[in-house]
Every structure is written in C-alpha cells, then in structure tokens.
Amino acid sequence: MGRPVEIVDEDVIRAGKAILAESRDVNPTRLWRRVGKHGRPERLFAVWTKHVEASAKTATNRLSSMSSLLPEAALHLLSGCKAQLGAGLDECVREISVELERTLIDRFQAEIAERVNDNETAGLIV
C-alpha cells in the first residue's frame, strides 16, 4: 500500500492557476515549489494536465452550446427586416450561423493547440 497523498488535487490546481496568473508556464518544478516542495513533481503535473484537459473539454462543450444560441439571437433581431428582404434572408442567416460557429470553434481549437505547443516547446508535455 502506498503512502497517502501529501497534496490534494485542489491545491495543485490552485498552484497552477497562481503560476498562470504570473504569466508563467506551468511545469512540474514550478508546481512542486508552489505547493511547498511536497509531493512528486510528476504527479503534481499529471494532476494539472488532467485539470487543463477537463477544462478544455468543458469549454468546448460550452462553446458549442453558445454558438447554437447565436443563430436564434440573429433570427430574433432580424425578424423585423424579414418581410422587406424576403425569403433570401433565411438562407443568409443560416450561412452566417454556420460561419460564426466555424469561426468560434476554429479560434478555440487554435488557442488550445497554441497552449499545447507552448507546453511541448517548454518540455512540459512528454
């Protein structure tokens, strides 16, 4: 049976957020120092990485939900103009909706890729 964990996950996550707030990259050594030089740096970083991945997944799901709301808002705002512009407006709104969703997802994925690349470049991800 192994030893009990010295540092709980919440402490590691708080430490990682504090490091990011200083505009510094999170790495095993910085986490270890931030939590008071307790625990194995590799375990601390594994906890942080799991948190970041879960946060990214949650943000992606939230982004999908938000982007599906944009077309409804656009339809509501444009409803007064619809009679004047005719049926072509429906297709235009659908095209705008698709483009908005693509743009939001592309931007979010690019941000994730950039952060992963930064971490790989810094030697944080094995």
Phi and psi in radians as a Rosetta constraint file:
Dihedral C 1 N 2 CA 2 C 2 CIRCULARHARMONIC -1.386 0.35
Dihedral N 2 CA 2 C 2 N 3 CIRCULARHARMONIC 2.965 0.35
Dihedral C 2 N 3 CA 3 C 3 CIRCULARHARMONIC -1.252 0.35
Dihedral N 3 CA 3 C 3 N 4 CIRCULARHARMONIC 2.682 0.35
Dihedral C 3 N 4 CA 4 C 4 CIRCULARHARMONIC -1.178 0.35
Dihedral N 4 CA 4 C 4 N 5 CIRCULARHARMONIC 2.636 0.35
Dihedral C 4 N 5 CA 5 C 5 CIRCULARHARMONIC -1.170 0.35
Dihedral N 5 CA 5 C 5 N 6 CIRCULARHARMONIC 2.251 0.35
Dihedral C 5 N 6 CA 6 C 6 CIRCULARHARMONIC -1.341 0.35
Dihedral N 6 CA 6 C 6 N 7 CIRCULARHARMONIC -0.640 0.35
Dihedral C 6 N 7 CA 7 C 7 CIRCULARHARMONIC -2.084 0.35
Dihedral N 7 CA 7 C 7 N 8 CIRCULARHARMONIC 2.192 0.35
Dihedral C 7 N 8 CA 8 C 8 CIRCULARHARMONIC -1.394 0.35
Dihedral N 8 CA 8 C 8 N 9 CIRCULARHARMONIC 2.774 0.35
Dihedral C 8 N 9 CA 9 C 9 CIRCULARHARMONIC -0.966 0.35
Dihedral N 9 CA 9 C 9 N 10 CIRCULARHARMONIC -0.694 0.35
Dihedral C 9 N 10 CA 10 C 10 CIRCULARHARMONIC -1.062 0.35
Dihedral N 10 CA 10 C 10 N 11 CIRCULARHARMONIC -0.641 0.35
Dihedral C 10 N 11 CA 11 C 11 CIRCULARHARMONIC -1.150 0.35
Dihedral N 11 CA 11 C 11 N 12 CIRCULARHARMONIC -0.691 0.35
Dihedral C 11 N 12 CA 12 C 12 CIRCULARHARMONIC -1.140 0.35
Dihedral N 12 CA 12 C 12 N 13 CIRCULARHARMONIC -0.760 0.35
Dihedral C 12 N 13 CA 13 C 13 CIRCULARHARMONIC -1.134 0.35
Dihedral N 13 CA 13 C 13 N 14 CIRCULARHARMONIC -0.748 0.35
Dihedral C 13 N 14 CA 14 C 14 CIRCULARHARMONIC -1.045 0.35
Dihedral N 14 CA 14 C 14 N 15 CIRCULARHARMONIC -0.742 0.35
Dihedral C 14 N 15 CA 15 C 15 CIRCULARHARMONIC -1.102 0.35
Dihedral N 15 CA 15 C 15 N 16 CIRCULARHARMONIC -0.776 0.35
Dihedral C 15 N 16 CA 16 C 16 CIRCULARHARMONIC -1.066 0.35
Dihedral N 16 CA 16 C 16 N 17 CIRCULARHARMONIC -0.738 0.35
Dihedral C 16 N 17 CA 17 C 17 CIRCULARHARMONIC -1.132 0.35
Dihedral N 17 CA 17 C 17 N 18 CIRCULARHARMONIC -0.664 0.35
Dihedral C 17 N 18 CA 18 C 18 CIRCULARHARMONIC -1.136 0.35
Dihedral N 18 CA 18 C 18 N 19 CIRCULARHARMONIC -0.692 0.35
Dihedral C 18 N 19 CA 19 C 19 CIRCULARHARMONIC -1.120 0.35
Dihedral N 19 CA 19 C 19 N 20 CIRCULARHARMONIC -0.774 0.35
Dihedral C 19 N 20 CA 20 C 20 CIRCULARHARMONIC -1.100 0.35
Dihedral N 20 CA 20 C 20 N 21 CIRCULARHARMONIC -0.644 0.35
Dihedral C 20 N 21 CA 21 C 21 CIRCULARHARMONIC -1.098 0.35
Dihedral N 21 CA 21 C 21 N 22 CIRCULARHARMONIC -0.405 0.35
Dihedral C 21 N 22 CA 22 C 22 CIRCULARHARMONIC -1.524 0.35
Dihedral N 22 CA 22 C 22 N 23 CIRCULARHARMONIC 0.132 0.35
Dihedral C 22 N 23 CA 23 C 23 CIRCULARHARMONIC 1.043 0.35
Dihedral N 23 CA 23 C 23 N 24 CIRCULARHARMONIC 0.687 0.35
Dihedral C 23 N 24 CA 24 C 24 CIRCULARHARMONIC -2.070 0.35
Dihedral N 24 CA 24 C 24 N 25 CIRCULARHARMONIC 2.671 0.35
Dihedral C 24 N 25 CA 25 C 25 CIRCULARHARMONIC -1.286 0.35
Dihedral N 25 CA 25 C 25 N 26 CIRCULARHARMONIC 2.503 0.35
Dihedral C 25 N 26 CA 26 C 26 CIRCULARHARMONIC -1.508 0.35
Dihedral N 26 CA 26 C 26 N 27 CIRCULARHARMONIC 2.238 0.35
Dihedral C 26 N 27 CA 27 C 27 CIRCULARHARMONIC -2.456 0.35
Dihedral N 27 CA 27 C 27 N 28 CIRCULARHARMONIC 2.940 0.35
Dihedral C 27 N 28 CA 28 C 28 CIRCULARHARMONIC -0.977 0.35
Dihedral N 28 CA 28 C 28 N 29 CIRCULARHARMONIC -0.745 0.35
Dihedral C 28 N 29 CA 29 C 29 CIRCULARHARMONIC -1.169 0.35
Dihedral N 29 CA 29 C 29 N 30 CIRCULARHARMONIC -0.763 0.35
Dihedral C 29 N 30 CA 30 C 30 CIRCULARHARMONIC -1.108 0.35
Dihedral N 30 CA 30 C 30 N 31 CIRCULARHARMONIC -0.712 0.35
Dihedral C 30 N 31 CA 31 C 31 CIRCULARHARMONIC -1.062 0.35
Dihedral N 31 CA 31 C 31 N 32 CIRCULARHARMONIC -0.815 0.35
Dihedral C 31 N 32 CA 32 C 32 CIRCULARHARMONIC -1.026 0.35
Dihedral N 32 CA 32 C 32 N 33 CIRCULARHARMONIC -0.784 0.35
Dihedral C 32 N 33 CA 33 C 33 CIRCULARHARMONIC -1.141 0.35
Dihedral N 33 CA 33 C 33 N 34 CIRCULARHARMONIC -0.741 0.35
Dihedral C 33 N 34 CA 34 C 34 CIRCULARHARMONIC -1.125 0.35
Dihedral N 34 CA 34 C 34 N 35 CIRCULARHARMONIC -0.572 0.35
Dihedral C 34 N 35 CA 35 C 35 CIRCULARHARMONIC -1.558 0.35
Dihedral N 35 CA 35 C 35 N 36 CIRCULARHARMONIC 0.202 0.35
Dihedral C 35 N 36 CA 36 C 36 CIRCULARHARMONIC 1.595 0.35
Dihedral N 36 CA 36 C 36 N 37 CIRCULARHARMONIC 0.447 0.35
Dihedral C 36 N 37 CA 37 C 37 CIRCULARHARMONIC 1.026 0.35
Dihedral N 37 CA 37 C 37 N 38 CIRCULARHARMONIC 0.722 0.35
Dihedral C 37 N 38 CA 38 C 38 CIRCULARHARMONIC -2.041 0.35
Dihedral N 38 CA 38 C 38 N 39 CIRCULARHARMONIC 2.604 0.35
Dihedral C 38 N 39 CA 39 C 39 CIRCULARHARMONIC 1.431 0.35
Dihedral N 39 CA 39 C 39 N 40 CIRCULARHARMONIC 2.986 0.35
Dihedral C 39 N 40 CA 40 C 40 CIRCULARHARMONIC -1.513 0.35
Dihedral N 40 CA 40 C 40 N 41 CIRCULARHARMONIC 2.228 0.35
Dihedral C 40 N 41 CA 41 C 41 CIRCULARHARMONIC -0.957 0.35
Dihedral N 41 CA 41 C 41 N 42 CIRCULARHARMONIC -0.637 0.35
Dihedral C 41 N 42 CA 42 C 42 CIRCULARHARMONIC -1.135 0.35
Dihedral N 42 CA 42 C 42 N 43 CIRCULARHARMONIC -0.708 0.35
Dihedral C 42 N 43 CA 43 C 43 CIRCULARHARMONIC -1.180 0.35
Dihedral N 43 CA 43 C 43 N 44 CIRCULARHARMONIC -0.737 0.35
Dihedral C 43 N 44 CA 44 C 44 CIRCULARHARMONIC -1.031 0.35
Dihedral N 44 CA 44 C 44 N 45 CIRCULARHARMONIC -0.779 0.35
Dihedral C 44 N 45 CA 45 C 45 CIRCULARHARMONIC -1.195 0.35
Dihedral N 45 CA 45 C 45 N 46 CIRCULARHARMONIC -0.598 0.35
Dihedral C 45 N 46 CA 46 C 46 CIRCULARHARMONIC -1.104 0.35
Dihedral N 46 CA 46 C 46 N 47 CIRCULARHARMONIC -0.702 0.35
Dihedral C 46 N 47 CA 47 C 47 CIRCULARHARMONIC -1.097 0.35
Dihedral N 47 CA 47 C 47 N 48 CIRCULARHARMONIC -0.795 0.35
Dihedral C 47 N 48 CA 48 C 48 CIRCULARHARMONIC -1.079 0.35
Dihedral N 48 CA 48 C 48 N 49 CIRCULARHARMONIC -0.799 0.35
Dihedral C 48 N 49 CA 49 C 49 CIRCULARHARMONIC -1.064 0.35
Dihedral N 49 CA 49 C 49 N 50 CIRCULARHARMONIC -0.746 0.35
Dihedral C 49 N 50 CA 50 C 50 CIRCULARHARMONIC -1.066 0.35
Dihedral N 50 CA 50 C 50 N 51 CIRCULARHARMONIC -0.727 0.35
Dihedral C 50 N 51 CA 51 C 51 CIRCULARHARMONIC -1.093 0.35
Dihedral N 51 CA 51 C 51 N 52 CIRCULARHARMONIC -0.805 0.35
Dihedral C 51 N 52 CA 52 C 52 CIRCULARHARMONIC -1.079 0.35
Dihedral N 52 CA 52 C 52 N 53 CIRCULARHARMONIC -0.764 0.35
Dihedral C 52 N 53 CA 53 C 53 CIRCULARHARMONIC -1.118 0.35
Dihedral N 53 CA 53 C 53 N 54 CIRCULARHARMONIC -0.727 0.35
Dihedral C 53 N 54 CA 54 C 54 CIRCULARHARMONIC -1.146 0.35
Dihedral N 54 CA 54 C 54 N 55 CIRCULARHARMONIC -0.682 0.35
Dihedral C 54 N 55 CA 55 C 55 CIRCULARHARMONIC -1.125 0.35
Dihedral N 55 CA 55 C 55 N 56 CIRCULARHARMONIC -0.709 0.35
Dihedral C 55 N 56 CA 56 C 56 CIRCULARHARMONIC -1.117 0.35
Dihedral N 56 CA 56 C 56 N 57 CIRCULARHARMONIC -0.714 0.35
Dihedral C 56 N 57 CA 57 C 57 CIRCULARHARMONIC -1.124 0.35
Dihedral N 57 CA 57 C 57 N 58 CIRCULARHARMONIC -0.757 0.35
Dihedral C 57 N 58 CA 58 C 58 CIRCULARHARMONIC -1.096 0.35
Dihedral N 58 CA 58 C 58 N 59 CIRCULARHARMONIC -0.763 0.35
Dihedral C 58 N 59 CA 59 C 59 CIRCULARHARMONIC -1.118 0.35
Dihedral N 59 CA 59 C 59 N 60 CIRCULARHARMONIC -0.675 0.35
Dihedral C 59 N 60 CA 60 C 60 CIRCULARHARMONIC -1.102 0.35
Dihedral N 60 CA 60 C 60 N 61 CIRCULARHARMONIC -0.774 0.35
Dihedral C 60 N 61 CA 61 C 61 CIRCULARHARMONIC -1.103 0.35
Dihedral N 61 CA 61 C 61 N 62 CIRCULARHARMONIC -0.726 0.35
Dihedral C 61 N 62 CA 62 C 62 CIRCULARHARMONIC -1.131 0.35
Dihedral N 62 CA 62 C 62 N 63 CIRCULARHARMONIC -0.708 0.35
Dihedral C 62 N 63 CA 63 C 63 CIRCULARHARMONIC -1.083 0.35
Dihedral N 63 CA 63 C 63 N 64 CIRCULARHARMONIC -0.744 0.35
Dihedral C 63 N 64 CA 64 C 64 CIRCULARHARMONIC -1.070 0.35
Dihedral N 64 CA 64 C 64 N 65 CIRCULARHARMONIC -0.743 0.35
Dihedral C 64 N 65 CA 65 C 65 CIRCULARHARMONIC -1.119 0.35
Dihedral N 65 CA 65 C 65 N 66 CIRCULARHARMONIC -0.770 0.35
Dihedral C 65 N 66 CA 66 C 66 CIRCULARHARMONIC -1.151 0.35
Dihedral N 66 CA 66 C 66 N 67 CIRCULARHARMONIC -0.718 0.35
Dihedral C 66 N 67 CA 67 C 67 CIRCULARHARMONIC -1.170 0.35
Dihedral N 67 CA 67 C 67 N 68 CIRCULARHARMONIC -0.503 0.35
Dihedral C 67 N 68 CA 68 C 68 CIRCULARHARMONIC -1.261 0.35
Dihedral N 68 CA 68 C 68 N 69 CIRCULARHARMONIC -0.339 0.35
Dihedral C 68 N 69 CA 69 C 69 CIRCULARHARMONIC -1.394 0.35
Dihedral N 69 CA 69 C 69 N 70 CIRCULARHARMONIC -0.498 0.35
Dihedral C 69 N 70 CA 70 C 70 CIRCULARHARMONIC -1.021 0.35
Dihedral N 70 CA 70 C 70 N 71 CIRCULARHARMONIC -0.776 0.35
Dihedral C 70 N 71 CA 71 C 71 CIRCULARHARMONIC -1.090 0.35
Dihedral N 71 CA 71 C 71 N 72 CIRCULARHARMONIC -0.640 0.35
Dihedral C 71 N 72 CA 72 C 72 CIRCULARHARMONIC -1.103 0.35
Dihedral N 72 CA 72 C 72 N 73 CIRCULARHARMONIC -0.754 0.35
Dihedral C 72 N 73 CA 73 C 73 CIRCULARHARMONIC -1.099 0.35
Dihedral N 73 CA 73 C 73 N 74 CIRCULARHARMONIC -0.737 0.35
Dihedral C 73 N 74 CA 74 C 74 CIRCULARHARMONIC -1.104 0.35
Dihedral N 74 CA 74 C 74 N 75 CIRCULARHARMONIC -0.750 0.35
Dihedral C 74 N 75 CA 75 C 75 CIRCULARHARMONIC -1.069 0.35
Dihedral N 75 CA 75 C 75 N 76 CIRCULARHARMONIC -0.729 0.35
Dihedral C 75 N 76 CA 76 C 76 CIRCULARHARMONIC -1.106 0.35
Dihedral N 76 CA 76 C 76 N 77 CIRCULARHARMONIC -0.830 0.35
Dihedral C 76 N 77 CA 77 C 77 CIRCULARHARMONIC -1.162 0.35
Dihedral N 77 CA 77 C 77 N 78 CIRCULARHARMONIC -0.546 0.35
Dihedral C 77 N 78 CA 78 C 78 CIRCULARHARMONIC -1.602 0.35
Dihedral N 78 CA 78 C 78 N 79 CIRCULARHARMONIC -0.030 0.35
Dihedral C 78 N 79 CA 79 C 79 CIRCULARHARMONIC -1.065 0.35
Dihedral N 79 CA 79 C 79 N 80 CIRCULARHARMONIC -0.588 0.35
Dihedral C 79 N 80 CA 80 C 80 CIRCULARHARMONIC -1.175 0.35
Dihedral N 80 CA 80 C 80 N 81 CIRCULARHARMONIC -0.508 0.35
Dihedral C 80 N 81 CA 81 C 81 CIRCULARHARMONIC -1.504 0.35
Dihedral N 81 CA 81 C 81 N 82 CIRCULARHARMONIC -0.283 0.35
Dihedral C 81 N 82 CA 82 C 82 CIRCULARHARMONIC -1.006 0.35
Dihedral N 82 CA 82 C 82 N 83 CIRCULARHARMONIC -0.767 0.35
Dihedral C 82 N 83 CA 83 C 83 CIRCULARHARMONIC -1.060 0.35
Dihedral N 83 CA 83 C 83 N 84 CIRCULARHARMONIC -0.664 0.35
Dihedral C 83 N 84 CA 84 C 84 CIRCULARHARMONIC -1.270 0.35
Dihedral N 84 CA 84 C 84 N 85 CIRCULARHARMONIC -0.637 0.35
Dihedral C 84 N 85 CA 85 C 85 CIRCULARHARMONIC -1.627 0.35
Dihedral N 85 CA 85 C 85 N 86 CIRCULARHARMONIC -0.319 0.35
Dihedral C 85 N 86 CA 86 C 86 CIRCULARHARMONIC 1.497 0.35
Dihedral N 86 CA 86 C 86 N 87 CIRCULARHARMONIC -2.969 0.35
Dihedral C 86 N 87 CA 87 C 87 CIRCULARHARMONIC -1.163 0.35
Dihedral N 87 CA 87 C 87 N 88 CIRCULARHARMONIC -0.379 0.35
Dihedral C 87 N 88 CA 88 C 88 CIRCULARHARMONIC -1.078 0.35
Dihedral N 88 CA 88 C 88 N 89 CIRCULARHARMONIC -0.397 0.35
Dihedral C 88 N 89 CA 89 C 89 CIRCULARHARMONIC -1.150 0.35
Dihedral N 89 CA 89 C 89 N 90 CIRCULARHARMONIC -0.671 0.35
Dihedral C 89 N 90 CA 90 C 90 CIRCULARHARMONIC -0.986 0.35
Dihedral N 90 CA 90 C 90 N 91 CIRCULARHARMONIC -0.820 0.35
Dihedral C 90 N 91 CA 91 C 91 CIRCULARHARMONIC -1.145 0.35
Dihedral N 91 CA 91 C 91 N 92 CIRCULARHARMONIC -0.694 0.35
Dihedral C 91 N 92 CA 92 C 92 CIRCULARHARMONIC -1.080 0.35
Dihedral N 92 CA 92 C 92 N 93 CIRCULARHARMONIC -0.776 0.35
Dihedral C 92 N 93 CA 93 C 93 CIRCULARHARMONIC -1.106 0.35
Dihedral N 93 CA 93 C 93 N 94 CIRCULARHARMONIC -0.713 0.35
Dihedral C 93 N 94 CA 94 C 94 CIRCULARHARMONIC -1.087 0.35
Dihedral N 94 CA 94 C 94 N 95 CIRCULARHARMONIC -0.753 0.35
Dihedral C 94 N 95 CA 95 C 95 CIRCULARHARMONIC -1.120 0.35
Dihedral N 95 CA 95 C 95 N 96 CIRCULARHARMONIC -0.730 0.35
Dihedral C 95 N 96 CA 96 C 96 CIRCULARHARMONIC -1.101 0.35
Dihedral N 96 CA 96 C 96 N 97 CIRCULARHARMONIC -0.742 0.35
Dihedral C 96 N 97 CA 97 C 97 CIRCULARHARMONIC -1.038 0.35
Dihedral N 97 CA 97 C 97 N 98 CIRCULARHARMONIC -0.809 0.35
Dihedral C 97 N 98 CA 98 C 98 CIRCULARHARMONIC -1.099 0.35
Dihedral N 98 CA 98 C 98 N 99 CIRCULARHARMONIC -0.758 0.35
Dihedral C 98 N 99 CA 99 C 99 CIRCULARHARMONIC -1.151 0.35
Dihedral N 99 CA 99 C 99 N 100 CIRCULARHARMONIC -0.704 0.35
Dihedral C 99 N 100 CA 100 C 100 CIRCULARHARMONIC -1.062 0.35
Dihedral N 100 CA 100 C 100 N 101 CIRCULARHARMONIC -0.796 0.35
Dihedral C 100 N 101 CA 101 C 101 CIRCULARHARMONIC -1.096 0.35
Dihedral N 101 CA 101 C 101 N 102 CIRCULARHARMONIC -0.796 0.35
Dihedral C 101 N 102 CA 102 C 102 CIRCULARHARMONIC -1.037 0.35
Dihedral N 102 CA 102 C 102 N 103 CIRCULARHARMONIC -0.796 0.35
Dihedral C 102 N 103 CA 103 C 103 CIRCULARHARMONIC -1.081 0.35
Dihedral N 103 CA 103 C 103 N 104 CIRCULARHARMONIC -0.808 0.35
Dihedral C 103 N 104 CA 104 C 104 CIRCULARHARMONIC -1.079 0.35
Dihedral N 104 CA 104 C 104 N 105 CIRCULARHARMONIC -0.788 0.35
Dihedral C 104 N 105 CA 105 C 105 CIRCULARHARMONIC -1.158 0.35
Dihedral N 105 CA 105 C 105 N 106 CIRCULARHARMONIC -0.759 0.35
Dihedral C 105 N 106 CA 106 C 106 CIRCULARHARMONIC -1.053 0.35
Dihedral N 106 CA 106 C 106 N 107 CIRCULARHARMONIC -0.762 0.35
Dihedral C 106 N 107 CA 107 C 107 CIRCULARHARMONIC -1.112 0.35
Dihedral N 107 CA 107 C 107 N 108 CIRCULARHARMONIC -0.750 0.35
Dihedral C 107 N 108 CA 108 C 108 CIRCULARHARMONIC -1.149 0.35
Dihedral N 108 CA 108 C 108 N 109 CIRCULARHARMONIC -0.763 0.35
Dihedral C 108 N 109 CA 109 C 109 CIRCULARHARMONIC -1.146 0.35
Dihedral N 109 CA 109 C 109 N 110 CIRCULARHARMONIC -0.642 0.35
Dihedral C 109 N 110 CA 110 C 110 CIRCULARHARMONIC -1.136 0.35
Dihedral N 110 CA 110 C 110 N 111 CIRCULARHARMONIC -0.677 0.35
Dihedral C 110 N 111 CA 111 C 111 CIRCULARHARMONIC -1.135 0.35
Dihedral N 111 CA 111 C 111 N 112 CIRCULARHARMONIC -0.745 0.35
Dihedral C 111 N 112 CA 112 C 112 CIRCULARHARMONIC -1.093 0.35
Dihedral N 112 CA 112 C 112 N 113 CIRCULARHARMONIC -0.804 0.35
Dihedral C 112 N 113 CA 113 C 113 CIRCULARHARMONIC -1.074 0.35
Dihedral N 113 CA 113 C 113 N 114 CIRCULARHARMONIC -0.682 0.35
Dihedral C 113 N 114 CA 114 C 114 CIRCULARHARMONIC -1.135 0.35
Dihedral N 114 CA 114 C 114 N 115 CIRCULARHARMONIC -0.741 0.35
Dihedral C 114 N 115 CA 115 C 115 CIRCULARHARMONIC -1.152 0.35
Dihedral N 115 CA 115 C 115 N 116 CIRCULARHARMONIC -0.722 0.35
Dihedral C 115 N 116 CA 116 C 116 CIRCULARHARMONIC -1.111 0.35
Dihedral N 116 CA 116 C 116 N 117 CIRCULARHARMONIC -0.767 0.35
Dihedral C 116 N 117 CA 117 C 117 CIRCULARHARMONIC -1.073 0.35
Dihedral N 117 CA 117 C 117 N 118 CIRCULARHARMONIC -0.754 0.35
Dihedral C 117 N 118 CA 118 C 118 CIRCULARHARMONIC -1.051 0.35
Dihedral N 118 CA 118 C 118 N 119 CIRCULARHARMONIC -0.751 0.35
Dihedral C 118 N 119 CA 119 C 119 CIRCULARHARMONIC -1.168 0.35
Dihedral N 119 CA 119 C 119 N 120 CIRCULARHARMONIC -0.688 0.35
Dihedral C 119 N 120 CA 120 C 120 CIRCULARHARMONIC -1.154 0.35
Dihedral N 120 CA 120 C 120 N 121 CIRCULARHARMONIC -0.736 0.35
Dihedral C 120 N 121 CA 121 C 121 CIRCULARHARMONIC -1.071 0.35
Dihedral N 121 CA 121 C 121 N 122 CIRCULARHARMONIC -0.673 0.35
Dihedral C 121 N 122 CA 122 C 122 CIRCULARHARMONIC -1.380 0.35
Dihedral N 122 CA 122 C 122 N 123 CIRCULARHARMONIC -0.036 0.35
Dihedral C 122 N 123 CA 123 C 123 CIRCULARHARMONIC 1.355 0.35
Dihedral N 123 CA 123 C 123 N 124 CIRCULARHARMONIC 0.413 0.35
Dihedral C 123 N 124 CA 124 C 124 CIRCULARHARMONIC -1.538 0.35
Dihedral N 124 CA 124 C 124 N 125 CIRCULARHARMONIC -0.422 0.35
Dihedral C 124 N 125 CA 125 C 125 CIRCULARHARMONIC -1.971 0.35
Dihedral N 125 CA 125 C 125 N 126 CIRCULARHARMONIC 2.214 0.35
